[in-house]
Amino acid sequence: METSPLLDRYKGIVSASLIQQIYEVAHSLADLHVLHINTTAQGGGVAEILSDLLPLVEELGIRHDWKVISLDEASGYFTARLVDMLQGYDTGAFPEAEKQVFLEKLRHAVGKGPEYQADIYFIHDFQLVDMYFIHDFQLVPLAEFFPWMRPAIWFCHVDTAHPTPSAQQYIRQFLDPYALTCFNSPASVFEDLPPEKVQVVTLGIDPFRVKNRDLPRERGMQILSSCGIDPARPLITQVSRFGVWKNPWQVIEIYRLVKQQMPAVQLAMVGAMEAKDDIKAEEILADLQQNYVHGDTDIHLLSDPTIINHEAVNAFQRYSSVILQRSIREGFGFTVTEAMWKKQPVVGTRVTGLQMQITHGSNGYLVDDTEAAAAYTLKLLQDRDLWRELGANAYETVRQRFLFPTLILGYLKALQRAQAVAPV
């Protein structure tokens, strides 16, 4: 049986039985060849998952490749509207004309893109691919459009617990060709899907990434200082992309309420603009700067990816005084998991992904109201013994439930089930 040094690093961190299960399932998949397809090579949770997942499963004897289909700006606006609708925001009538333009461009991107076409058809024509793993709601039409791109699995990475009917129907029309559809949580599974074609894959973080590994306090303080933060004063931070669903406006409102009671407090909103499919981030950042900061030098909006690298994210998550995550919708919420691993109790909201991770009053707080969130934030700032107690519980929650081996096992079981449904 193949062994994986990358997996064996988790011995003593996660249970021995979990690691053994991974080896057993991987052995049943030996020599399988999987091609992953998504929309961006960096930025966002999917790219992070794949960059960690592929080297590890390669060590387990399962061959993997990864291709990116880049979408243009016009497509980005359609898919941004679609994700709003999938997450429950009614934007009015479904944009049929924009949909048709997008679908035609998607066909063209795969069927006519010279670099991608050469690679994908070479792999397909010589029957080297056994399973296609399609990520992102944007790419759900692929298995329908290209029958040779089967057997296939589709993984929905957004919060679809409360989709609008038209958005759900848009996705649903493309799902029949998939051997399996995967979701982050039971709450996000479409109600009309047959159970035998559904897999819930619990996500997890890699504690060995630069973003998550131990960082000496002195180095962390240097990084915060280089970003304009006064390390001697309390700091509230939200780490997330600048998106509507991350509710950055409420973050500022919470900060201002806390500042009335604790004038020394600072706010950092940390979101490196590196995801190519996040076209609204610049507009939202500009709105915050022009209409909400109002010259307050204690509000730090940090978006430059050359500054906000993974080590800087680590420093903010690890050495901020309190972490917020004020998402309106969240399929999972990696930034919450990362902060909890660093012994931070998060003041979150009652959304799908955060409810999976945070137990109110035990390892953090779940509250939607601005005033209540400010009260909990102030409580953690003032009672550091409570902050440490909840933070220790947060760390243990992640260690037991949300580290990378949990995701690996769910992923391998998805491959196993899909292979059984559609033998190759």
C-alpha positions in Angstrom: 0.0 0.0 0.0 1.2 3.5 -0.9 2.1 5.7 2.1 2.0 9.5 2.2 4.5 11.6 4.2 2.1 14.5 3.8 -0.7 12.5 5.4 1.5 10.9 8.1 2.4 14.4 9.4 -1.1 14.3 11.0 -0.3 11.4 13.2 -0.7 12.5 16.8 -2.9 15.4 15.7 -5.9 13.5 14.4 -7.1 10.1 15.3 -5.1 7.0 14.1 -8.4 5.5 12.8 -9.0 8.5 10.5 -5.6 8.1 8.9 -6.1 4.3 8.6 -9.5 4.9 6.9 -7.9 7.2 4.4 -5.3 4.6 3.5 -7.9 1.9 3.0 -10.2 3.9 0.8 -7.2 5.3 -1.2 -6.0 1.7 -1.8 -9.3 0.8 -3.4 -8.8 3.8 -5.8 -5.2 3.0 -6.8 -4.3 4.1 -10.3 -7.4 6.2 -10.8 -6.8 9.4 -12.8 -8.8 12.4 -11.8 -9.0 15.8 -13.6 -10.1 18.8 -11.5 -11.6 21.8 -13.3 -12.3 25.2 -11.7 -12.2 28.9 -12.5 -9.2 30.3 -10.7 -5.7 29.1 -9.9 -5.3 31.2 -6.8 -7.5 33.1 -4.3 -10.6 31.7 -2.7 -11.2 28.4 -1.0 -11.4 26.1 -4.0 -7.9 26.9 -5.2 -6.5 26.5 -1.7 -8.2 23.1 -1.4 -6.8 21.8 -4.7 -3.3 23.1 -4.0 -3.2 21.1 -0.8 -5.2 18.1 -1.9 -3.5 17.1 -5.1 0.0 16.6 -3.9 -1.3 14.4 -1.0 -3.5 12.2 -3.0 -0.8 11.8 -5.6 1.3 10.2 -2.8 -1.6 7.8 -2.2 -1.2 6.5 -5.8 -4.1 8.4 -7.3 -3.1 10.5 -10.3 -4.5 14.0 -10.5 -4.4 16.9 -12.9 -5.9 20.4 -12.6 -7.2 22.7 -15.3 -8.5 26.2 -15.0 -11.2 27.7 -17.2 -10.9 31.5 -17.0 -14.0 33.6 -17.4 -14.2 37.1 -18.8 -15.6 40.1 -17.0 -19.0 39.9 -18.6 -19.3 36.3 -17.5 -18.2 37.4 -14.1 -21.1 39.8 -13.8 -23.6 37.1 -14.7 -22.1 34.6 -12.3 -22.0 37.2 -9.5 -25.7 37.7 -10.0 -26.2 33.9 -10.0 -24.4 33.4 -6.8 -26.5 36.1 -5.2 -29.6 34.2 -6.2 -28.2 30.8 -5.2 -27.6 32.3 -1.7 -31.1 33.6 -1.4 -31.0 37.1 -2.7 -33.9 37.8 -5.0 -32.5 40.0 -7.8 -35.7 39.9 -9.8 -36.3 38.0 -13.0 -33.6 35.5 -14.0 -31.3 37.2 -16.5 -32.1 34.9 -19.5 -30.2 36.9 -22.1 -27.1 37.1 -20.0 -27.4 33.4 -19.3 -27.4 32.5 -23.0 -24.3 34.7 -23.6 -22.5 33.1 -20.7 -23.3 29.5 -21.7 -22.1 30.2 -25.2 -18.8 31.6 -23.9 -18.4 28.6 -21.6 -18.8 26.3 -24.6 -16.3 28.3 -26.5 -13.8 28.4 -23.6 -13.6 24.6 -23.5 -14.3 23.8 -27.1 -12.1 26.4 -28.7 -9.6 27.6 -26.1 -6.3 26.5 -27.8 -4.2 25.8 -24.7 -7.0 24.2 -22.7 -8.3 22.3 -25.7 -5.0 20.7 -26.5 -4.5 19.4 -23.0 -8.1 18.3 -22.3 -8.5 16.5 -25.6 -5.1 14.8 -25.4 -6.0 13.5 -22.0 -9.5 12.4 -23.1 -8.7 10.9 -26.5 -6.1 8.6 -25.0 -8.5 7.7 -22.2 -6.1 8.8 -19.4 -8.9 10.4 -17.4 -11.1 8.2 -15.3 -13.1 10.9 -13.4 -13.8 14.6 -13.9 -14.2 16.7 -10.8 -16.0 19.9 -11.6 -15.8 22.7 -9.0 -17.7 26.0 -8.8 -21.3 26.7 -9.6 -20.1 28.6 -12.7 -18.9 25.3 -14.4 -21.9 23.1 -13.6 -23.0 22.9 -17.3 -19.8 21.1 -18.4 -20.9 17.5 -18.0 -24.1 18.3 -20.0 -22.2 20.3 -22.7 -19.4 17.8 -23.2 -20.5 14.1 -22.8 -16.8 13.0 -23.0 -16.3 14.9 -19.7 -17.9 12.0 -17.8 -18.1 10.3 -15.4 -18.0 13.5 -13.4 -18.6 14.8 -9.9 -19.8 18.4 -9.3 -18.9 20.2 -6.1 -21.0 23.1 -5.0 -18.9 25.4 -2.7 -21.5 28.1 -2.0 -24.3 28.3 0.6 -27.4 27.0 -1.2 -29.5 26.4 1.9 -32.0 29.1 0.7 -31.7 29.5 -3.1 -34.2 31.3 -5.1 -36.3 28.9 -7.2 -35.0 30.2 -10.5 -31.4 29.9 -9.5 -31.9 26.4 -8.2 -33.7 25.4 -11.4 -30.8 26.8 -13.4 -28.3 24.6 -11.5 -30.7 21.6 -11.4 -31.1 21.4 -15.2 -27.4 20.5 -15.5 -27.1 17.9 -12.7 -28.5 14.7 -14.2 -25.2 13.7 -16.1 -23.2 13.8 -12.9 -22.5 10.6 -11.1 -22.4 12.5 -7.8 -23.0 16.0 -6.5 -21.1 17.2 -3.5 -22.1 19.9 -0.9 -20.3 21.4 2.1 -23.1 20.8 4.5 -26.4 18.9 4.7 -28.3 22.2 4.8 -27.0 23.2 1.4 -28.2 20.0 -0.4 -31.0 20.7 -2.9 -34.2 19.0 -1.6 -35.1 17.2 -4.8 -31.8 15.4 -5.4 -31.9 11.6 -5.0 -29.8 10.6 -1.9 -27.8 8.1 -3.8 -26.4 10.9 -6.0 -25.4 13.3 -3.1 -22.3 13.4 -0.9 -21.6 15.9 1.9 -17.9 16.6 2.1 -16.9 18.3 5.3 -14.1 20.7 4.7 -11.0 21.2 6.7 -7.8 23.3 6.8 -4.2 22.3 6.4 -2.4 23.4 9.6 1.0 23.1 7.9 0.3 25.9 5.4 2.2 29.1 6.0 -1.2 30.7 6.8 -1.9 28.3 9.7 1.5 27.2 11.1 3.0 28.6 14.3 4.1 32.2 14.0 6.3 33.7 16.7 4.7 36.7 18.4 7.6 39.0 17.7 7.3 38.3 13.9 3.5 38.6 14.1 3.8 42.0 15.7 6.3 43.1 13.1 3.8 42.2 10.3 1.0 44.1 12.0 3.2 47.1 12.5 4.2 47.1 8.8 0.5 47.2 7.9 0.0 50.4 10.0 -1.4 48.6 13.1 -0.3 49.8 16.6 0.5 46.4 18.3 0.1 48.0 21.7 -3.6 48.7 21.2 -6.6 46.3 20.9 -7.4 45.2 17.3 -10.6 43.9 15.8 -10.2 42.0 12.5 -12.3 40.4 9.8 -10.4 38.4 7.2 -12.4 37.9 4.1 -12.7 39.0 0.5 -14.4 42.4 0.0 -17.8 41.0 -1.0 -21.5 41.8 -0.4 -22.0 38.5 1.4 -19.2 39.2 3.8 -21.1 42.3 5.1 -18.1 44.6 5.6 -20.4 47.5 6.4 -21.6 45.8 9.5 -18.0 45.2 10.6 -17.4 48.9 10.6 -20.7 49.5 12.5 -19.6 47.0 15.2 -16.2 48.6 15.4 -17.7 52.1 15.9 -20.0 50.8 18.7 -17.1 49.2 20.5 -15.0 52.3 20.0 -17.5 54.3 22.0 -16.6 52.2 25.0 -13.0 51.5 24.2 -11.5 54.4 22.2 -8.1 52.8 21.7 -9.6 50.0 19.6 -8.5 49.6 15.9 -10.1 47.8 13.0 -8.5 45.7 10.2 -10.4 44.4 7.3 -8.1 42.0 5.5 -8.9 40.7 2.0 -6.2 40.2 -0.6 -7.6 40.8 -4.1 -6.2 37.8 -5.9 -9.2 35.8 -6.9 -9.7 36.4 -10.6 -13.5 35.6 -10.4 -14.2 38.2 -7.7 -15.1 41.1 -9.9 -17.1 43.2 -7.4 -14.4 43.4 -4.8 -12.9 46.7 -6.1 -16.3 48.3 -6.2 -17.0 47.4 -2.6 -13.6 48.4 -1.4 -14.0 51.8 -3.1 -17.5 52.2 -1.5 -16.1 51.5 2.0 -13.2 53.9 1.5 -15.4 56.8 0.1 -18.5 56.4 2.2 -17.8 54.6 5.4 -14.2 55.2 6.6 -14.8 59.0 6.9 -11.1 59.7 7.5 -10.8 57.4 10.5 -7.1 56.4 10.6 -7.9 53.5 12.9 -9.8 51.7 10.1 -7.4 49.7 8.0 -8.7 48.3 4.7 -5.9 45.9 3.5 -6.2 44.4 0.0 -2.8 44.4 -1.7 -1.9 40.8 -2.2 1.8 41.7 -2.2 1.4 42.8 1.4 -1.5 40.6 2.5 0.3 37.3 1.9 -0.4 34.1 3.8 2.1 35.0 6.6 0.3 38.3 7.0 -3.1 36.6 7.2 -1.6 34.3 9.8 -0.4 37.3 11.9 -3.8 39.0 11.8 -5.8 35.9 12.7 -3.4 34.9 15.4 -2.6 38.2 17.1 -5.7 40.3 16.7 -7.6 40.9 19.9 -11.0 39.7 18.5 -12.0 38.1 15.2 -15.3 38.9 13.5 -17.0 37.0 10.6 -20.2 38.8 9.7 -21.2 36.8 6.7 -24.8 37.0 5.4 -24.3 33.7 3.7 -21.4 31.2 4.0 -21.2 27.7 2.6 -18.4 26.8 5.1 -16.1 29.7 6.0 -12.4 28.7 5.9 -11.3 32.0 7.5 -13.4 31.1 10.6 -11.7 27.6 10.8 -8.3 29.2 10.4 -8.9 31.7 13.2 -10.3 29.0 15.5 -7.3 26.8 14.9 -5.2 29.8 16.2 -7.3 29.8 19.5 -9.5 32.6 18.5 -13.2 32.6 19.4 -15.1 34.2 16.5 -18.0 36.5 16.7 -20.0 35.1 13.8 -23.4 35.0 12.3 -26.1 32.3 12.2 -25.3 31.2 8.6 -24.9 27.6 7.3 -21.1 27.2 7.5 -20.6 29.1 10.7 -23.3 27.2 12.5 -21.4 24.0 11.6 -18.3 25.3 13.3 -19.3 27.7 16.1 -21.2 26.7 19.2 -22.6 29.8 20.8 -21.0 30.6 24.1 -18.7 27.6 24.0 -16.1 28.3 21.3 -17.4 31.7 20.0 -20.6 33.5 19.4 -23.4 33.4 16.8 -25.4 36.6 16.6 -26.8 38.5 13.6 -27.7 41.8 15.3 -25.2 44.6 15.2 -25.6 45.8 18.7 -25.4 42.3 20.2 -22.3 41.5 18.1 -20.7 44.7 19.4 -21.5 43.7 23.0 -19.9 40.2 22.5 -16.9 41.8 20.9 -16.5 44.2 23.8 -16.9 41.4 26.3 -14.1 39.4 24.7 -11.9 42.5 24.6 -12.5 43.2 28.3 -12.5 39.6 29.7 -9.3 38.0 28.4 -9.7 34.9 30.6 -13.0 34.2 28.8 -11.4 34.9 25.5 -8.7 32.3 26.2 -11.2 29.7 27.5 -13.4 30.0 24.4 -10.3 30.1 22.2 -9.0 26.8 23.6 -12.4 25.3 22.9 -12.3 26.7 19.3 -8.9 25.1 18.7 -10.1 21.7 20.0 -13.2 21.9 17.7 -11.0 22.3 14.7 -8.6 19.6 15.7 -11.3 17.1 16.1 -13.6 18.0 13.2 -12.2 20.4 10.6 -8.6 19.5 9.7 -7.6 18.4 6.3 -7.7 14.6 6.8 -11.5 14.9 7.3 -11.8 16.6 3.9 -9.5 14.0 2.3 -11.6 11.1 3.5 -14.8 12.7 2.3 -13.2 13.4 -1.1 -11.9 9.9 -1.5 -15.3 8.4 -0.5 -16.9 10.7 -3.1 -14.6 9.2 -5.8 -15.3 5.7 -4.5 -19.1 6.2 -4.8 -18.9 7.9 -8.2 -16.7 5.1 -9.5 -19.3 2.5 -8.3 -22.2 4.4 -10.0 -20.3 4.9 -13.2 -17.6 2.2 -13.5 -14.7 3.1 -15.8 
